[in-house]
Amino acid sequence: MNTHTFKSLLAKLAVSTVVACSAGAGVAAEPVKIAVTNWADVLAVANVAKYVLETQLKQPVQFVQADIGIQYQGVARGDLDIMVGGWLPVTHGMYYAKYKNDLDDVGIIYTGGKNGWAVPAYIPESELSSIADLNKPEVKSKLNGTIQGIEPGGGLMQASEKTIKAYTLDGYNLQASSEAGMLASVSRAYQSKQWIVATVWSPHWLFQKWQMRYLKDPKGTLGGEEQIHAFASKKFAGKFPRADVFFKHLKLTLADVEAIEFEGNSTNDYATAAKKFVDAHPDKLKAWLQQ
């Protein structure tokens, strides 16, 4: 290629780049990378945010699947822009302590979160109402010495391991699985009225599908009420100022989240469930879009 041709090509590239940038001047071409896990509460909130950002603010969104520990690390490093399932003060306390200096706490999305161990309502409270009751030999036998868990490494599982030690639940096995695995176990138990204890949390659609109750936790090892935060990278507000303002105003109730979850799980379509919720609540949308 001669010099003249090369310069001509460069000139054309420069022109097309300018034209492309001008054409997209009103649209942020770079997507906001929102970290998600396949947990119902995270999917509910993330899909609401995606729908509003894309339809109201013309801001593309990309979901990035990551385990919760990787989410904190990714946001802190700036590889991910924002996460919407940060549970404080207890559940993710260890992750927050490690990464808080490299995170921007954008705000609390909702309050009233709770972790615990739950049992089906058909198990008599007279026999099993508290975690301490798990030490009764007849209770342990009916449960096959098993606590049904979720993904290993998460805050709830860490707290559950501490709980087993605190209540001296010798001989019990905390069965690591996944949210889907835990729910399948609860479903199977319900069908044949078997005894089961599962690691669960609120908000969750399972409480709308099945009658479950939390076991009392007098030692408080599973934590009290939790606040659910959005945590962003330190670069987020500078890169996506309008999206940052939106997330600062994004507020939901526990009931809102459970309603979206229930619809999303029933239809296996969280995107449509989020859209239906937002479209049905113009007052909330208006508040979220404040400048």
C-alpha positions in Angstrom: 0.0 0.0 0.0 1.5 3.4 -1.0 1.7 6.4 1.4 -1.1 8.3 -0.5 -3.5 5.3 -0.3 -2.7 4.7 3.4 -3.3 8.4 4.3 -6.6 8.4 2.3 -7.7 5.3 4.2 -6.8 6.9 7.5 -8.8 10.0 6.5 -11.8 7.9 5.6 -11.6 6.0 9.0 -11.4 9.3 10.9 -14.5 10.6 9.1 -16.5 7.5 9.7 -15.5 7.5 13.3 -16.7 11.1 13.8 -19.9 10.3 11.9 -20.5 7.2 14.1 -19.8 9.1 17.3 -22.1 12.0 16.2 -24.9 9.5 15.3 -24.7 8.0 18.7 -24.1 11.1 20.7 -27.3 10.8 22.6 -26.8 7.1 23.4 -24.3 5.7 25.8 -22.8 3.0 23.6 -21.0 1.4 26.5 -23.3 -0.9 28.6 -23.6 -0.7 32.3 -22.3 -4.1 33.6 -24.7 -5.2 36.3 -23.5 -8.2 38.3 -26.1 -10.9 38.9 -26.5 -14.4 40.4 -29.4 -16.7 39.9 -31.0 -15.7 43.2 -34.6 -14.6 42.9 -34.1 -11.3 44.8 -31.1 -10.3 42.7 -32.9 -11.2 39.4 -36.0 -9.2 40.5 -34.1 -6.0 41.3 -31.6 -6.3 38.4 -34.3 -6.7 35.8 -36.2 -3.7 37.1 -33.1 -1.6 36.8 -32.3 -3.0 33.3 -35.8 -2.2 32.1 -35.8 1.4 33.4 -32.3 2.1 32.3 -32.9 0.8 28.7 -36.3 2.2 28.1 -36.3 5.5 30.0 -32.6 6.5 30.0 -31.6 4.8 26.7 -28.7 3.2 28.6 -27.7 -0.3 27.5 -27.3 -2.9 30.2 -25.3 -6.1 30.3 -25.8 -8.7 32.9 -22.7 -10.5 34.1 -23.2 -13.7 36.0 -20.8 -14.0 39.0 -20.8 -15.6 42.5 -21.3 -13.1 45.2 -17.6 -13.0 46.3 -16.6 -12.4 42.7 -19.2 -9.6 42.4 -17.6 -7.7 45.3 -14.1 -8.3 43.9 -15.1 -7.4 40.3 -16.9 -4.1 41.4 -14.0 -3.1 43.6 -11.5 -3.7 40.7 -13.8 -1.8 38.2 -14.3 -4.9 36.0 -18.0 -4.7 36.9 -19.9 -1.5 37.2 -22.5 -2.2 39.9 -24.2 -5.0 42.0 -27.7 -4.8 43.4 -27.6 -7.5 46.1 -25.3 -6.3 48.8 -26.6 -7.5 52.2 -25.5 -5.7 55.3 -24.6 -5.6 58.1 -24.1 -9.4 58.6 -24.6 -11.5 55.5 -21.9 -9.9 53.4 -20.1 -8.3 56.3 -16.8 -10.1 55.5 -16.8 -9.1 51.8 -17.7 -5.5 52.7 -14.9 -5.2 55.2 -12.5 -6.5 52.6 -13.5 -4.3 49.7 -15.4 -1.3 51.2 -12.5 1.2 50.5 -12.8 0.4 46.7 -16.6 0.5 46.5 -19.1 3.3 46.3 -22.2 2.6 48.4 -24.8 4.0 46.1 -27.7 3.4 48.5 -30.1 1.1 50.1 -32.6 -0.4 47.7 -34.8 -2.1 50.3 -34.8 -3.1 54.0 -36.3 -6.0 55.9 -34.1 -8.6 54.4 -33.7 -11.7 56.6 -31.7 -14.9 56.7 -32.6 -18.0 58.5 -33.5 -21.7 58.7 -37.0 -22.5 57.8 -39.3 -25.6 58.0 -42.6 -26.5 56.5 -45.7 -25.4 58.5 -46.8 -29.1 58.8 -44.0 -29.8 61.2 -45.5 -29.3 64.6 -44.1 -26.2 66.4 -44.4 -28.2 69.7 -41.6 -30.4 68.3 -39.5 -27.9 66.4 -39.8 -24.2 66.8 -36.2 -23.2 67.6 -32.7 -24.0 66.2 -32.0 -25.4 69.7 -34.7 -28.0 69.2 -32.6 -29.6 66.5 -30.6 -31.3 69.2 -33.6 -33.4 70.2 -32.7 -37.0 69.1 -36.2 -37.6 67.6 -36.0 -34.3 65.6 -32.4 -35.1 64.4 -33.6 -38.6 63.3 -36.6 -37.2 61.3 -34.2 -34.7 59.5 -31.6 -37.4 58.8 -29.1 -35.0 60.5 -29.2 -32.7 57.5 -29.6 -28.9 57.0 -30.3 -28.2 53.3 -28.1 -25.4 52.1 -27.4 -23.4 49.0 -24.2 -22.4 47.2 -21.1 -22.8 49.4 -19.2 -19.6 50.3 -22.1 -17.3 50.5 -22.9 -15.2 53.6 -25.9 -17.4 54.5 -23.8 -20.6 54.4 -21.0 -19.0 56.4 -23.5 -17.9 59.0 -25.0 -21.4 58.9 -21.7 -23.0 59.7 -21.3 -20.7 62.7 -24.8 -21.6 63.8 -24.0 -25.3 63.8 -21.1 -24.6 66.1 -22.9 -22.1 68.3 -25.8 -24.5 69.0 -23.5 -27.5 69.2 -25.4 -29.4 66.5 -23.0 -32.3 66.5 -23.6 -34.9 63.8 -25.5 -32.5 61.5 -24.4 -32.0 57.9 -24.8 -28.7 56.2 -25.6 -29.9 52.7 -24.1 -27.5 50.1 -26.2 -27.2 46.9 -27.7 -24.2 45.0 -30.8 -22.2 45.4 -32.4 -24.4 42.8 -31.3 -27.5 44.6 -32.6 -26.2 47.9 -36.0 -25.4 46.4 -36.2 -28.8 44.7 -35.5 -30.4 48.1 -38.3 -28.4 49.8 -40.7 -29.2 46.9 -40.0 -33.0 47.3 -40.3 -32.8 51.1 -43.7 -31.0 50.7 -45.1 -33.6 48.4 -44.6 -36.4 50.9 -44.8 -34.3 54.1 -41.2 -35.2 55.0 -39.3 -33.2 57.6 -36.7 -30.7 56.2 -34.8 -27.7 57.4 -33.6 -25.3 54.7 -31.4 -22.2 54.6 -33.6 -19.5 53.2 -34.0 -15.8 53.2 -36.6 -13.0 52.7 -37.6 -11.7 50.3 -38.2 -15.0 48.5 -41.2 -16.3 46.4 -41.0 -19.7 48.2 -43.0 -18.1 51.1 -45.8 -17.4 48.6 -45.7 -20.9 47.2 -45.3 -23.0 50.4 -46.3 -22.4 54.0 -42.9 -22.1 55.8 -41.8 -20.7 59.1 -38.4 -19.5 60.3 -36.9 -21.3 63.3 -36.3 -19.0 66.2 -32.6 -18.1 66.5 -32.1 -17.0 70.2 -28.3 -16.8 69.8 -28.7 -14.5 66.7 -26.0 -16.3 64.7 -28.0 -16.0 61.5 -28.3 -12.2 61.9 -31.1 -9.8 62.3 -32.8 -7.5 59.8 -30.6 -6.8 56.7 -30.4 -3.8 54.4 -29.9 -4.5 50.7 -27.5 -2.1 49.0 -26.3 -1.2 45.5 -22.5 -1.1 45.4 -20.7 0.5 42.4 -17.2 0.8 41.3 -15.4 4.1 42.1 -15.5 5.0 38.4 -19.3 4.4 38.0 -20.6 7.9 38.8 -18.1 9.5 36.4 -18.8 7.0 33.6 -22.5 6.8 34.0 -23.7 9.9 35.9 -27.4 9.5 34.9 -27.5 5.8 35.8 -25.8 6.6 39.1 -28.6 9.1 40.0 -31.2 6.5 39.1 -29.7 3.9 41.4 -29.5 6.5 44.2 -33.3 6.9 43.9 -34.2 3.2 43.3 -36.3 2.1 46.3 -38.5 -1.0 46.6 -40.3 -2.7 49.5 -39.9 -6.3 50.5 -43.4 -7.0 49.2 -42.4 -5.4 45.8 -39.5 -7.7 45.4 -41.4 -10.8 46.4 -44.2 -9.9 43.9 -41.7 -9.6 41.1 -40.0 -12.8 42.2 -43.2 -14.8 42.3 -44.2 -13.7 38.9 -40.8 -14.2 37.5 -40.5 -17.7 38.9 -44.0 -18.7 37.9 -43.4 -17.7 34.2 -39.6 -18.3 34.2 -39.4 -14.8 32.8 -38.0 -12.2 35.2 -37.6 -9.5 32.4 -41.3 -9.5 31.7 -42.2 -9.7 35.4 -40.1 -6.6 36.0 -41.6 -4.8 33.1 -45.2 -5.5 34.3 -44.3 -4.3 37.8 -42.7 -1.0 36.6 -45.6 -0.3 34.1 -48.1 -0.9 36.9 -46.3 1.6 39.3 -45.8 4.9 37.4 -45.5 6.7 40.8 -42.5 4.7 41.7 -41.0 5.2 38.3 -41.4 8.9 38.6 -39.6 8.9 41.9 -36.7 6.8 40.5 -36.2 9.2 37.6 -35.8 12.3 39.7 -32.7 14.3 38.7 
